[in-house]
Amino acid sequence: MTTVAGKPALGSIAARLERLPHSRWHVKVRFLIGAVTFFEAFDQLLAASALPVLMKEWHLTTGQATLAVSSGSVGMLLGALAAGWMGDRIGRVRTVALGVAVTGLASLAVALAGGLESFSLFRFVQGLGIGGVVPVAATYINEIARSDKRGRFVLLYEMIFPAGLAAASLVAVWVVPNLGWRAMFVIGALPVVIAVLLPRHVAESPRWLLSRGRTEDAEREIARIEVEVARHTAAPLPAATADIPDETGQGRLRDLFRGRYLRRTAVLSGLWFVAYYLNHGISTWLPSLYTDRFGLDLTTALVYTLLSNITGVFGTFVAAMVIDRIGRRPALVAALSGATLFLGVLALAGAVSGGQVALFASCTTMCLYAVNAGLYLYSPELYPTSNRAKGAAFGGLWNRVGVIVGPIVVGAITASGGGLELVFAQLAVVAGIGAVIALCAVETKGKTLEQLNS
């Protein structure tokens, strides 16, 4: 066992995690953290589901509608910054629980909003929680996964995010027309219960505990995990290997922009921006485009939006099945190239009907959701434990920038009288740029987190 000043080093904790066979403990943890991620995704799409009704009820202009949608995204941007620091400072689990509590309570406040100003304010607060939870939760899942199957393990967990988006669309199909948009935000407050239960049932990351010098706590948590896994598998645990190198890094923010991490951070930031610029540039406006441009009724518009989210779940599943075999870089390049193709077809074909847009937009989201999930796997792999949450959250910062800018650009094009061909053409160009950026990504498949950062 590797030691530092007589204490177990990170490599030994990593080796003990690496030897653990998949068990009901992994399923339990992935389910509990996944429930958090599900509702964060559900809450993220609430504004888009409510937007067609809000525009009529409050007589919103395109600019006001953009504010209603983008206020949550601004909160997510700031939330990602704060949560990255907190995740490395106070722990993964505590940060996730706090973010979930903020998300749920703010959702209740949104449900009581009396106008655009209060709606936007409370969506901003809700965004603080959503933006902080998702990257830190992904960091935690990465830290408990084995290197040889980390891609599948994390991406199957990440499927819960597009499932949450799909659930928001599915629930909205019935709830919004029958109970009103406020009922959607009441449902979005359910995660408050999870925030209370999470710290009691999910062990803190042993990797993080040891990186903070809390050796006894790390030993206690890893021993507790080992006992539970052994009980569930009803077999002795395999022997731990002793050749995993120790990590370098002191947990300073500036380390993300120095040495080999500068390239990683630059590529990751570009990919995050492109992925979410595309995703939200499309998804935020789809329900309104279906109703305003093609004259579809609200139910049909929401069903078409649901179709896009379902194909997104499928795209994430396909990525989970292949990413450990083909690698992170080829998977990202292929998915972004596919998005470029489908958006290009929409631009060239002229987007002449709601059904046509729904078909190719759904093919696009199939690719984009695979990219999004892949980035939640890829981001934590690129940084040492002491900086992992900050690194993942910094990528999350750029996805929030994309979330903000994408809908604004699409809204500006449509408000100025630009055709849908122009909307999809500029999205196709951005997707193509993303594919080129992905070619510069560092490959991480099959390596432990420590090997990638030693």
C-alpha positions, 0 to 999 in steps of 0.5 A, a space after each residue: 500500500 502506498 503511503 505518505 507520512 505513514 498515511 494511506 495515499 490516494 493511489 491505495 484508495 483508488 486501487 481499492 475502488 478499482 477492484 470493486 465488482 459492480 454490485 447493488 451498492 453501485 446501483 443504489 448510489 447511482 439511483 439516489 444521485 440519479 434521482 437528483 439529476 432527474 429532477 434537476 433536468 425536469 426543472 431545467 425544462 420547465 420554463 420552455 414547457 410553460 413559455 407558450 402559455 406565459 407568452 399569451 397569459 402575460 402578453 410577452 414580447 419575444 424579448 421578454 420571453 427570452 428574459 423568462 427563459 434565460 434568467 434561469 440560465 444566468 443562475 446556472 452559470 453562477 451556480 456552476 462557479 460556486 458549486 465547483 469551489 464548494 464541491 472541492 471544499 466541503 464535499 461532493 455529497 453536501 454540495 449536491 444536497 444543498 443545490 437540490 434544496 435550493 432548486 426545489 424551494 425556488 421552484 415553489 416560489 416560481 409557481 407563486 410568481 405574479 409577473 415576469 419580474 418575479 418569475 425571472 428572479 425566482 428562475 434565476 435562484 432556481 438556476 443557481 441550484 441546477 447549475 451547481 448540482 449536475 457537474 458535481 454529481 457527475 464528478 462524484 459518479 466518476 470517482 466511484 466508477 472503475 476505469 475499465 467500465 467508467 464510460 458505460 457506468 457514467 453514461 448510463 447514469 447520465 441517461 437519467 438527465 434526458 429522461 428528466 427532460 423527456 418527463 418534463 415534456 411528457 408531464 407538460 403535455 397533460 398538466 399545462 393544458 389542464 392544470 396550468 403552468 404553475 402546477 409544473 413548478 409545484 411538481 418541480 419542488 419534489 427534490 426537497 425531500 431528496 436533499 434531506 435524505 441524500 447525506 444519510 444514504 450516500 457515502 462521501 467520495 473517499 477520493 475527495 476525503 483523502 485529497 483533503 487530508 481526511 485520511 481516517 474519514 476516507 478509510 472509514 468510508 472505503 471500508 464501509 463501501 467494501 463491506 457493503 459490496 462484499 455483502 451484496 456479492 456474497 464473495 471475497 473482494 479481489 486483491 487491490 493492485 498497488 501500481 496506481 500512481 499518486 496524483 499531482 495538484 494542489 487544488 488551486 483554480 489557476 492550475 486549470 490554466 497552466 501546463 497540460 491543463 490549459 489545453 484540456 480546459 480550452 478544448 473542454 470549454 469550447 465543447 461545452 459551449 457548442 453542445 449547449 448553444 446547440 441544445 438550447 438554441 433548438 429546444 428552448 424555442 421548439 414549442 413556440 416555433 411549432 405553435 407560432 410558425 406552423 400553427 400547431 396546437 399546444 398539445 401537438 407542439 409538446 408531443 413533438 418536443 417530447 419526441 426530441 427528448 426521447 431520441 435524446 435518451 436513445 442517443 445517450 444509450 448508444 453512446 454508453 454502449 460504445 464509448 469505452 470501446 471507441 474512446 471519448 474523442 471518436 464518440 464526440 467527433 461522430 456525434 457532433 458531425 451527425 448534428 452538423 449533418 441533420 441541421 444542415 439538411 433542415 437549413 437546405 430543405 427549408 423547414 417547411 412543416 412542423 413534422 419535418 422540423 420535428 423529425 430532423 430536430 429529433 435526430 439532432 437531439 439524439 446526437 447532442 444528448 450523446 455529446 452532453 452526456 459524454 462531456 459529463 463523463 469526460 470533464 471530471 476525467 481531465 482533472 485531479 481530485 483536488 480540482 476535479 469539481 472546479 474543472 467540471 464546473 468550469 466546463 459547466 460555466 461555458 455550457 451555461 454561456 451556451 445556454 444563454 447565448 443560443 436562445 438569444 441568437 435564435 430569438 434575435 433571428 426570428 424576431 428580425 424576420 429571419 427564416 428558419 433556414 437561417 436559424 438552422 444554418 447557423 446552428 449547423 456551422 456551430 456544430 461543425 466547429 464543435 466537431 473540429 474542436 473535438 478532434 483536439 481532445 485528449 483521449 482518456 478511455 481505460 485509464 484511472 483518474 490518477 493515471 490521467 492526472 499523475 
